[in-house]
Amino acid sequence: MLTMIRGAGDIASGIALRLHRAGFGVVMTEIARPTTIRRTVAFSDAVMNGEQTVEDVTARYAENWEDACHLLEQGYVPVLVDPACTSREALHPTVLVDAILAKRNLGTTISDAPVVVGIGPGFTAGVDCHAVVETMRGHTLGRVYYAGAALPNTNIPGLIGGFAGERVLRAPADGVFMGTRRIGDAVEAGETVGTVAGVPMTATITGVLRGLLADGVEVSRGMKSGDVDPRGKAEYCGLVSDKALSVAGGVLEAVLHFSAKETV
C-alpha cells in the first residue's frame, strides 16, 4: 500500500518512520528550500544533502516520480521536490497524508486518494479529508477525528521541561539565516546561536539546541528559526519526538480503520 506524505518536517517524518516500519511504501514531498527546524529527525534534509537517515530509516532525494519508484524498490523513503504534490497523479497512492502543518489547507482534497488524512488544524473530516489527527499537546494529542476538525491553533508551543513559547527562537530580522552553533550543542540563555543579516539570534533559555534552520534560508523577522530543549539531553536531538510518534500512531489507526472497512 503506497502512502504519500505532503511535507517532510519532523512530524511528517515521524509519520513516515512509523508507516515504513509497519510495512507501507512511503513517498514524501517537500519545497525546494525546506524550512525545517528539527533537521536531525526530519527527512526534509534529503532535499539538500541527497540522503538523510532518521533513527534506522533512510530517505533519499528523488528527481522525479520514476526515480521515487526505484528508490521504493530499494527500501528507501523517496523525497520529491513537489510542493503541489502533482506526482500523485502518476503514483496513484492509496493514502495521502497532508502533514505540511500550515494550520490551513493548501490544496488537499478528499478526492486526492482513497484515504486522505489531514494533520492538525485546517482540515475537516468528511469535507476535505477522510480523517484528521490532533497535533495539540495534551489529552487529545494523536486522537483521530472521523468527523469534524482538530483543535484550533493557539500559536503557543506545548510545554517541554516547564517551558513553552520560551523554547522557540525567532529570526531577529529579515534576511538570510546563518547558524553559529549546531543542533545538539549545549547553550546558555543569551548566547548567540545564529545571525540574520548580521543581527544575532540568541537563546532565550538554557538547554540543548534541539532545532536550527539550515544555513542560507531566507527568513522574515519573527519566523521560527530554532528550538532549545530545557531538559538538556543531547541524545533527544536524534530521536523522533513523543509528539511525532503520537501523531503517527493516529495516522496508522486511520489507515487501518479504512482498510478494515474495505474502502482501500
C-alpha positions as CSV (number, residue, x, y, z in Angstrom):
1,M,0.0,0.0,0.0
2,L,1.6,3.3,-1.1
3,T,1.3,6.4,1.1
4,M,2.3,9.9,0.0
5,I,3.0,12.5,2.7
6,R,2.9,16.1,1.9
7,G,5.8,17.7,3.9
8,A,8.9,16.1,5.3
9,G,9.5,18.0,8.5
10,D,9.8,16.4,11.9
11,I,6.1,15.5,12.4
12,A,5.8,14.3,8.8
13,S,9.0,12.2,9.3
14,G,7.7,10.6,12.4
15,I,4.6,9.5,10.4
16,A,6.9,8.2,7.6
17,L,9.0,6.4,10.1
18,R,6.1,4.6,11.7
19,L,4.4,3.7,8.4
20,H,7.7,2.5,6.9
21,R,8.3,0.3,9.9
22,A,4.8,-1.1,9.6
23,G,5.5,-2.2,6.0
24,F,4.0,0.6,4.0
25,G,5.7,2.2,1.0
26,V,6.1,5.9,1.7
27,V,6.9,8.8,-0.7
28,M,7.3,12.3,0.7
29,T,7.1,15.7,-1.0
30,E,8.8,19.0,0.0
31,I,9.6,22.5,-1.1
32,A,12.9,23.3,-2.8
33,R,14.3,25.1,0.2
34,P,12.9,23.4,3.4
35,T,12.4,25.5,6.5
36,T,12.5,22.6,8.9
37,I,13.9,23.3,12.4
38,R,14.4,19.8,13.9
39,R,16.5,18.8,10.9
40,T,18.2,15.8,12.7
41,V,14.9,14.0,12.8
42,A,13.4,15.2,9.5
43,F,13.7,13.6,6.1
44,S,13.5,17.1,4.5
45,D,17.3,17.4,4.7
46,A,17.5,14.8,1.9
47,V,16.5,17.6,-0.5
48,M,19.7,19.5,0.3
49,N,22.0,16.6,1.1
50,G,20.8,13.8,-1.1
51,E,20.2,11.5,1.8
52,Q,19.0,11.7,5.4
53,T,18.8,8.9,8.0
54,V,16.4,9.3,10.9
55,E,16.9,6.6,13.5
56,D,17.1,3.4,11.4
57,V,15.3,4.6,8.3
58,T,17.0,6.4,5.3
59,A,15.4,8.8,2.9
60,R,16.9,9.7,-0.5
61,Y,16.2,12.6,-2.8
62,A,14.2,11.6,-5.9
63,E,14.5,13.7,-9.1
64,N,11.1,12.6,-10.4
65,W,8.3,10.0,-9.7
66,E,10.1,7.3,-11.7
67,D,13.2,7.8,-9.6
68,A,10.9,7.6,-6.5
69,C,9.6,4.2,-7.6
70,H,13.2,2.8,-8.0
71,L,14.1,4.1,-4.5
72,L,11.0,2.5,-3.0
73,E,12.1,-0.9,-4.5
74,Q,15.4,-0.4,-2.8
75,G,13.8,0.1,0.6
76,Y,14.3,3.9,0.9
77,V,11.8,6.7,1.6
78,P,11.9,8.9,-1.5
79,V,11.6,12.7,-1.1
80,L,10.5,14.7,-4.1
81,V,10.5,18.5,-4.5
82,D,6.9,18.8,-5.4
83,P,5.0,21.4,-3.3
84,A,1.8,20.9,-5.2
85,C,2.0,17.1,-5.0
86,T,1.4,16.7,-8.7
87,S,3.4,13.4,-8.7
88,R,0.3,11.9,-7.0
89,E,-1.3,11.7,-10.4
90,A,1.4,9.4,-11.6
91,L,2.0,7.4,-8.4
92,H,-1.7,6.8,-7.5
93,P,-1.2,6.5,-3.8
94,T,-3.8,4.6,-1.7
95,V,-3.2,7.0,1.2
96,L,-2.4,10.7,1.1
97,V,-1.4,12.5,4.3
98,D,-1.2,16.2,4.4
99,A,1.5,16.9,7.1
100,I,2.6,20.4,5.9
101,L,1.4,21.8,9.2
102,A,0.5,25.1,7.7
103,K,-2.5,25.5,10.0
104,R,-4.7,25.7,6.9
105,N,-5.4,23.5,3.9
106,L,-3.1,24.4,1.0
107,G,-4.9,22.5,-1.7
108,T,-5.5,18.9,-0.5
109,T,-8.9,17.5,-1.4
110,I,-10.8,14.4,-0.2
111,S,-10.7,13.0,-3.8
112,D,-6.8,13.0,-3.9
113,A,-6.7,9.4,-2.8
114,P,-8.9,6.6,-1.5
115,V,-7.9,7.7,2.0
116,V,-6.9,11.3,2.8
117,V,-5.7,12.2,6.3
118,G,-5.2,15.8,7.4
119,I,-2.7,16.6,10.2
120,G,-3.7,19.3,12.7
121,P,-5.8,22.5,12.2
122,G,-7.1,23.5,8.8
123,F,-8.9,20.2,7.8
124,T,-12.4,18.9,8.4
125,A,-13.0,15.2,8.3
126,G,-15.8,14.4,5.8
127,V,-15.2,17.7,3.9
128,D,-11.6,17.9,2.6
129,C,-10.3,14.7,4.0
130,H,-11.5,11.4,5.5
131,A,-9.8,11.8,8.9
132,V,-8.0,14.4,10.9
133,V,-5.3,13.7,13.5
134,E,-4.9,16.0,16.5
135,T,-1.5,17.8,16.9
136,M,-2.2,19.9,20.0
137,R,-0.2,18.6,23.0
138,G,-2.4,17.5,25.8
139,H,-5.1,14.9,26.4
140,T,-6.2,14.6,22.8
141,L,-2.8,14.5,21.1
142,G,-2.8,11.9,18.4
143,R,-6.6,11.4,18.5
144,V,-8.3,10.6,15.2
145,Y,-11.4,12.6,14.2
146,Y,-13.6,10.9,11.6
147,A,-15.9,13.9,11.7
148,G,-15.1,17.5,12.5
149,A,-11.8,19.2,12.9
150,A,-8.7,19.4,15.2
151,L,-8.4,22.0,17.9
152,P,-7.7,25.5,16.6
153,N,-4.2,26.7,16.5
154,T,-3.2,28.8,19.6
155,N,0.3,29.8,18.4
156,I,1.6,28.7,21.8
157,P,4.1,25.8,21.7
158,G,3.4,22.9,24.0
159,L,5.2,22.6,27.4
160,I,8.5,20.8,27.4
161,G,10.5,20.8,30.7
162,G,8.2,23.5,32.0
163,F,8.8,25.9,29.1
164,A,6.5,26.7,26.2
165,G,7.0,29.8,24.0
166,E,10.3,30.5,25.6
167,R,11.8,27.4,23.8
168,V,11.2,28.9,20.3
169,L,13.9,31.1,18.8
170,R,12.7,33.6,16.2
171,A,14.5,35.5,13.5
172,P,15.6,38.9,14.7
173,A,15.4,40.5,11.2
174,D,14.6,39.9,7.5
175,G,17.4,38.3,5.6
176,V,19.5,35.1,5.2
177,F,19.9,32.9,8.3
178,M,23.4,31.6,9.3
179,G,23.9,29.4,12.3
180,T,26.8,29.8,14.7
181,R,26.0,26.7,16.8
182,R,24.9,23.2,15.9
183,I,21.9,21.1,16.8
184,G,22.9,19.2,19.9
185,D,25.1,21.9,21.4
186,A,24.5,23.0,25.0
187,V,23.6,26.7,25.1
188,E,23.1,29.3,27.7
189,A,20.3,31.9,27.9
190,G,21.6,35.0,26.0
191,E,24.1,33.0,23.9
192,T,24.2,33.7,20.1
193,V,23.2,30.7,18.1
194,G,22.8,32.3,14.7
195,T,22.6,35.6,12.8
196,V,20.3,37.1,10.2
197,A,21.7,40.0,8.2
198,G,24.4,40.4,10.9
199,V,21.8,40.6,13.7
200,P,22.3,38.0,16.4
201,M,19.7,35.5,17.3
202,T,20.1,34.5,20.9
203,A,18.9,31.6,23.1
204,T,16.1,32.6,25.4
205,I,16.6,29.8,27.9
206,T,19.4,27.4,28.9
207,G,19.4,23.9,27.5
208,V,20.3,21.9,24.3
209,L,19.8,23.3,20.9
210,R,17.2,20.9,19.6
211,G,16.5,22.6,16.3
212,L,18.0,25.2,14.0
213,L,17.3,26.3,10.4
214,A,19.8,25.3,7.7
215,D,22.3,28.0,6.7
216,G,21.2,30.1,3.7
217,V,17.4,30.0,4.3
218,E,15.6,33.3,3.7
219,V,13.7,34.4,6.7
220,S,11.4,37.2,7.8
221,R,11.5,38.8,11.2
222,G,9.7,36.7,13.8
223,M,9.9,33.5,11.8
224,K,10.6,30.4,13.8
225,S,14.3,29.6,13.4
226,G,15.4,27.5,16.3
227,D,14.3,25.5,19.4
228,V,16.0,25.0,22.7
229,D,15.2,21.9,24.8
230,P,15.4,22.8,28.5
231,R,15.8,19.1,29.5
232,G,19.4,19.3,28.4
233,K,19.7,15.8,26.9
234,A,21.6,16.0,23.6
235,E,20.6,12.4,22.7
236,Y,17.0,13.5,22.3
237,C,18.1,15.5,19.2
238,G,18.4,12.3,17.3
239,L,15.2,10.7,18.3
240,V,11.7,11.3,16.9
241,S,9.7,13.1,19.5
242,D,6.8,11.8,21.6
243,K,4.5,14.2,19.7
244,A,5.6,13.0,16.3
245,L,5.1,9.3,17.3
246,S,1.7,10.0,18.8
247,V,0.5,11.8,15.6
248,A,2.0,8.9,13.6
249,G,0.0,6.4,15.6
250,G,-3.1,8.3,14.8
251,V,-2.3,8.2,11.1
252,L,-1.7,4.4,11.3
253,E,-5.0,4.0,13.1
254,A,-6.9,5.9,10.4
255,V,-5.3,3.9,7.6
256,L,-6.1,0.6,9.3
257,H,-9.6,1.8,10.1
258,F,-10.4,2.4,6.5
259,S,-8.6,-0.8,5.4
260,A,-10.9,-2.8,7.8
261,K,-13.9,-1.1,6.2
262,E,-12.6,-2.3,2.8
263,T,-12.5,1.2,1.4
264,V,-8.9,0.9,0.3
